[in-house]
């Protein structure tokens, strides 16, 4: 299409062919746009609608199911902003609020791992900034193909370097996350990034363009060709069977963390000076999204002079300007009398800022370029997008998969075999020490990190005088969700909830990143619908709201989808971070106690996966009442100073939890088991934790456990330099450590 394709030209040339399919629109969607406008769209309008109606921006396939999450907010006493905002905002007391959100950058990170992951961090940071908060920490949840696969050697180091480069340059601590490997992610890694920000209650900002005559200011980096149609197009298309190597794909965005750092400080000073009426970050869909959402969220319309937009490439067409996903850009709505002060602060921080338009009263989004009008649309029609009720059906193969459980797999019985099984699991890439990754991140910058990886949850100090803090954890398990997406999602919610409680914090809110295959596949849509239903029911039961999140679809290579992988993030409030138990055994003579009930549950387990390469059966049962009781007990015990350590049980069961607690604390343990030792050691029953009790406080803790109705089994005592299981086996800590720390360096160098 020509750059001179104005609305006048479009109105007089209805027969002109347009590349709507190449932009990801269907024939029905294209016709709907023509019906809305009463003519064919201009090239710029077509570009704008195509990115705004993409899966990434419109949630057109998931919207009908996501509505089930909204009622979870009704029971919250903490929620200040929720679903629909750039990020959720939660009251944490003492006049403070935090905003947090997790999003995906999966497809760009496969195409160009370093920049794809780096700009994923940059984008989620700007989401938090747009709420009026100072970003204070990041986390990442990562999934790759087999650790020893050739392409994993390309993708994983690049992703890790991108995350560390951007986050470290911004001066944001990386306080936790996940790293998992599975063949289902071989051609489609998952790179989910979380950011959390801190604010006072009255700092909250909104993405709205209100006030007739108020000016629209674009500030930050200049607009270039990088990322034209990037995340919004990539996130709405599958890769071919070759992993997308031969496909024509848009360029991945390029990030500049030093400019983002200036942008953060500039925005915070603008907020402090009360110069901003509305604010929106520019991420996926760039100028198209920012202008549309600001205008749609306001009470009038918006006029934009596209000639005023600062460009790195003067040859960009209006469509390319709108679709560009150049990074480190924000858009603000400012009263005319405050524009000079706004621009002065931008100059102070060396941030380019330009008035590109103003708020109007006609209810339309109008854009001009070189003297002609190239966009004139009702903004709500682009912001809302189509809503699909795609067909969904339980996969035909699921019954057979659930029947083919792990019951017939050979189980180790003698001490030597049990010992070897523990070491094999501990040294597997998914359970081994992650320091090859996490040592590339700065977890301590800003000086408020209390706990970080490899602890169960990240913990940050908010108020030094009182000890007020926040905890965060993310969890996902594609194996569980393949076997039962409803139950599997609740298990992940429960695990993240439990991990937050292990720090001594009270879980109060949820964010989520829902990673699934093609919504055009009824089996995938069923998985997505069931996962959302499971999350909604689980949050209602636990009494915590879903504050927002992200849906990432088309995660598949050819016809093969990834495991359904909802990643659940939970935020907790800690009354005093000085009273927090770590995950490791640190006190000699501390009584070691197993909390919760162990059952024979191995469907989707790490043991079945690592030892037998088996996936089948049913995942562990979920008991959310038991999870709530366990969390309450651990928080109460931590508050009363009864615990030397607390560590939840998940992948690998008690055996892995004991090994990790020994390695993290530098002390051994001697335990006695009373039952089938294989089940006691490797079952993945949910709702369990292992704690060590401060010597002399055992009776108090026992009474507290009874008060909270949590089963408590004394296993033994922490001391020495071996992990000893009765007369069955023992492993010296140096041997445990060699197995644990050697895996990832041996693979990735």
Order of alpha helices (4+ residues) and beta strands (2+ residues): alpha-alpha-alpha-alpha-alpha-beta-beta-beta-alpha-alpha-beta-alpha-beta-beta-beta-alpha-alpha-beta-alpha-beta-alpha-beta-alpha-beta-beta-beta-alpha-alpha-alpha-alpha-beta-beta-beta-alpha-alpha-beta-alpha-beta-beta-beta-beta-beta-alpha-alpha-beta-alpha-beta-alpha-beta-alpha-beta-beta-beta-alpha
